[in-house]
Amino acid sequence: MAKVILRNLNKTFVDQQSKKEVNAVKDLDLEIHDGEFMVLVGPSGCGKTTTMRMVAGLEEVTSGEILIGERVVNDVPPRDRNIAMVFQNYALYPHMSVYDNMAFGLRLRMLPPIWEQLANPGKTKEIKASIDAKIQAAAKKLDITDYLDRKPKALSGGQRQRVALGRAIVREPEVFLMDEPLSNLDAKLRVQTRFELINLHRELKVTTIYVTHDQVEAMTMGQRIAVMNNGLLQQCDTPQNIYRHPANMFVAGFIGMPPMNFVKGATVQMEGARPVIHCGGFSVTLSAERTNVLAAYVGKEVVFGVRPEHLNDKSLVSGTPENVIRAQVEVIEQMGATSNLYISLGGHALVSVVDASTIAKENAPLDIVIDAEHCHVFDKDTEKAIF
């Protein structure tokens, strides 16, 4: 195992049409702890895969440093970095059996040239036995022992992905690199394989960098998440901290499904000892604890944010809640245990997630409770979170 450190990492490409430089990764500083499962997440083109490819040695670093363990690996070829990579498309040799696919890299690395094998058959037999032991152990972990004699075409998508994982595991690397390994699987198999990957990491305790555009994968798998956009690291923290305390509007809108509701053009006012966010059609009264952090924004425009799950049907809330606002329900999506309500609140189109027992009806009014304790306010210019 080894920690991975990225110091002021930059990657610049030259656009072939415009001949202009494109910054794919900009001034990235990130430390992945020894044995940690780190997820790089963001939309297409955010720089996450480019970052992984630089760690792997498949992309040249424009500037900055990459350390694996205590060693700077910028100029170290990929084969000497002691890493293993799992690809989105499995990358299995179709003419080889599962066993041979898993053994191929080990044979290249461990077996001597053929003339040395012939000259020292005892040593060769010993190496082959070691390779076999590694493959059998990995196959048992991944429950693919019964498939070792099959060709990839005789396997399902999930089984092929396990073979690709097995090929990486037998290398016993210091770092696993996984580039969207679940994206080719169907929804049910994706959930199952996600669970298997989490258990596998707990067992192996190998430092893992996992790239995905799926925020659900990021939230459920990562011990920490690094959110990227336009080549820049937006925030790196635990899943719950990113969800509860997003650093800016991009993170707030990207993490969470359905995404956070934003109301632009809101203003901050003080009414007595408590701050109030006026959203042009409805207002939200906050606790007095928010007074100090909002003091500099009184009378100014801000962006108000609230997650769909913090807009609730009043009939489902006990007691006498504050911040009850009449909304118009336009569309209801039945999700089973919950319902997504598309509502018009003070002229703003918002989404609410409520229990399926809601009394809401389409094209009918509904009293909505805004949970002020879980609301967010952002600076309208910088888009950074005020709280």
N, C-alpha and C positions, 0 to 999 in steps of 0.2 A: 504493500500500500504506500501511497505517497500523496502529499498535498500538491496542488497545482496553483501556481501564482501567475497572474497576468498583470504586467506592469506597463501602464501607458501604451497599451497595444493599439496599433493603427494598421489598417489595410486600405490601400488606395488602388483602384482600377482605373484604366483609361477607357472611356467610352469610344468604341470603334467608329461610331458615326460622327459624333460631335467633337471627338478628340479631346474632350474635357476630362479632368480627373473626377472620379466619383469616390467619395469616402464611404466605404462599406462598413468599417468599424473605426470609431473615433475615441481615442484616449480612454481605452477600457482598462480599468483597474479592478481586479477581482481576485479573491483568494478562495479556493475550494479546499476545505479542510480534509485532512487525512481520513479516509473512510466515509466521506460525506456523499450523499446523493444530491447533486446540484442540478436543477432544471433551468435551462435557458429557454425562455418563452417570449414570443412576440409574433407580430404579423409577418407575412412573406416580405422578404427584402429588408428585414430589420438588422441583419448581420449575425444572427445566431449560428447558422450553419457555417458561415465564413469563419467565425471564431473557432468553432470546433475543428474545422479543417486546418486552421493554423496550429492548433494544439497537436493535431495528428501529424503535421508536417506535410500535408497535401497542398497547402497554400503558403507562399513565401510571406514572411512578415515584413511590412513596409518599415515600421519602426516600433520600438518597445521590446519587451522581453517576455519569454515564456519559461517558467521554471517548473520542472517536474521533480519533486523532492527538493534537493538542494542544487540541482544541476540546471543550468541555462541550456535549453535545447534548440534555440533558434537555428543553429547550423547542424543539428544532429539529424541524420536521415530517418524517415519514419520507422524503418525496421529496427532501429537501435533505440527507440524511445520507450520500449517496453509497455506499449499500449495495445489495446484490442478494440476494434471498431465493429459495431453492428449497424448495418445499413437498412434503409427503408425498403429496398427491393430484394433483401435476403442475400443476393450475390452468391448463390450456390452454383457449383459446377454441375450441369445437368447430366453429364455422362458418368459421374461418380456416385457411388452409394453414399448414404448418410455417414457411414463409418469413414470412408475415404475423404469426404468433405471435411470432417472434423480433424482427421489426421494429417491432411495435406500440409498445413503450415508447420506442424511439429516435425514432420519428416524432413522438410526443407531446412529447418533450423537445427535439428538434432542429429540427423544421420550424416555420416561422412560421405565423401565421394564413393562411387560404386567400387572402384579398385581397392579402396581401404576396407570397404565392407567385405569384399572377397578375401582380403588378406587377414582380416580379424573377425571371423564369423561369430565368435563368442561375445565380443563387445557389441556387435550389431544386434545379436539376439537380445542382449540385455537392454539396449536402447529401445528396440521394438516392443519389448515387454513393458517398459516404462510408458511408452506412448499409449499402448493398449490400456494400461491401468488408468491413465488420465481420461481417456475417452469413455471407458466403462463407468467411471465415477461421475463424469459430467452427464452422461446419458441417464444414469440413475436419478440424479438430481432433477433433471428436466423431464423425466418419465418418457424417454424416447428409446429405451433399450430395445423394444420390440421392432423398431423401425430402422435399426442400424444397417440392415442389408437392402433396404429399399432405395430407389432413386428419388430425387426431389419431385418428379412429376407424379409420383404415387402418394404424395403427402398433401394434406390440407394446408391452408395458409398459416394457421396457428402452429402446425407441426414444423413447417419450413422455418418459421421464425425461431422456434426452439432449437432447431439445428444450427441456425446462425448464432444463437446465443451460446450453444455448446461449443462451437468452433472458437468463440472468443474466450470462453471459460478455460478451455484446456491450455491456453497460452499462459495462464496464471500471471496476468499483467499487473502492473502497478495501477493502471487507470483504464476504466471502461469508457468508451465514447459511443453513445447511442444516438443516431440521427433519425428521428421520427420512426422508430421501429414498429409502431403499432398502426400506422396510418393506412396500411393496405388491408387491415383486418376489418371484418364486419363488427357492428356495434357490440353484440354480445360477447364475441371472442376478444374484443379489445378490452372489455372490463375484466374478463378472466385472466388474460395475459398480463394486464396491469397488476393484478393481485399477485401473480406468480413472480413478476419482476421485483416487487416490493419484498416478498419473502426471500427471493434469491439474494438480494442485496443485504438483507439482515443476516443471512447465513455466511456469505462470502466476505462482507465488510470491506469491499474494494471501492476505492474512490471512483465515483461515477459522474460523468457529465452527460446529461440527457437533453436533447434538443427536441422541442415540439412547438407547434402553433396552437395546440389545444390547451386552453387554460384549465379544463377539468383534469387532464392528465397532470398538469403542473401542480395543481392544488392537492391532488390525492397522492402523488408520488414523491414530490420533492421535500427534502428536509429544509432546504432553502430554495427560493426562486429568484432568478435574475431576470427581470423584465427589461426587454430591449425594444427600441424603436429608432428607426433611421440611423442605425449604427451606434447609438448612444445607450448606455446603461441608465435606465430610468429609476430603478429601485432594486435592491437586493435584501431580502429578509425572509423570515419564515412565512409559510402560506397564510396563517391567521393574521399576522401583523400586516401583511400586504393587503389582505381583505379589509381589515378593520381600520388601518391607518395608511391609505394610499398616499404616496408622495406628491402626486399631481393628477390632473384630470385624465391623462392618458392611462395611467395605471388603474385609476378608479373605474374607467370605462371598459378597460380590457379584461380585468379580473372580475369575475362574477357573471352569472348567466341566469336571467336576462341582465344586461349591463345596467350600471347605475343611471338613474334619471338625472339630467342636468337642466337647470332653469337659469338661463342667462339674463342679465339685466336686473337681477335682484339687488336690493339696497339694504343696508344695515341701519337700524334706528334703535335708540334706547327708549324704552317705555317703562318708567320707574327705574327699578334696579336691574331689569332684565333686558337683554338685547332681543330684538325682533327682526326677522328677515322678511322683508316685503317682496313678494314675488310677482307683483302685478296681476292680481286676481285672487291671491290667497296669501296669508302670512303665517309664519311659524315662530312661536315664542320659545326662546331657548332658556336654559337654566342660567342663573346668575354667575355660575362658574365660568361661563364663556365670555364674560364682560371684558376681562383684561386682554385676552387674545384678539378680541374684535375692536378694541378701543381705537386703533389707528384706522379702522375702516368705517366708522360711524359716518353716515351721510354719503358713503361712496358705493359704487357698483361692485358687486361680487358675483360669483357663480354659485348657486345653491345646488347641492347634490344629495340625493337620497336613494338608497337601494330599493328595488321593488319589494323585497321582503319586509321593509320597514314602513310600507304603506298598507295598513290593515283595514279590513272590514270592521266597522265599529261594533256590529252585532257579535263579533267574535272576541271582543276585548272586554275583560271584566272591569268593574269599577266605573269611575267617571274620568275618562281620559281627557287630556288637554289636546289642543290642535286638531279638533274635529272639523273637517271641511266637506261640504257637499260636492260630489263629483258626478259626472255623467259617464256611465259604463257604455262603451261602444262595442267592444268585442270581448268574448270570453273564450279562452283556450283551456279546454279540460285536459289536465295532465295526469289525472289519476288521483294521487294523494293531494295535489294542489291544483289551483286554477290560476292562470295568468289573466289579469283584467287589464284591458287597454282602456284607459280612462281619460277624460278631459277634465282637468282640474284648474279652474281659474283661467281657462283658455289655453292651458299647456297640455300637450299630449304626453302622458306618463304611463308607465307599466307598474302594476301591483301584483305581487304573488301572495295569494291567500289560501287558507285551507279550503278543500273541496266542498266543505259544508256551508260555504258562503251563501247568503241570500241574494247575491247580486244577480241581476237580470240584464240582458242586452237592451240597449236603448232605454235605460231607466236610471234614475238617480240613485246614488249610494253614499252614505256617510263614511268617509275615509279618515282614519286616525294616522297622523304623521308622528312617527317615533322620533321626537326631537333629540333624544340622547344618542341616536345613531346617525344623525344628519352630518353632512360635510359642507364646508364652505371653502371656495377656492379664489385666489387672486385672479381677477379677470385678465390681467396683462401677462403675468408670468405663468398662469395656470397651475401654480404650485398650491399645495394644500395649506390653508390657514389652520384648519383642524379637521 
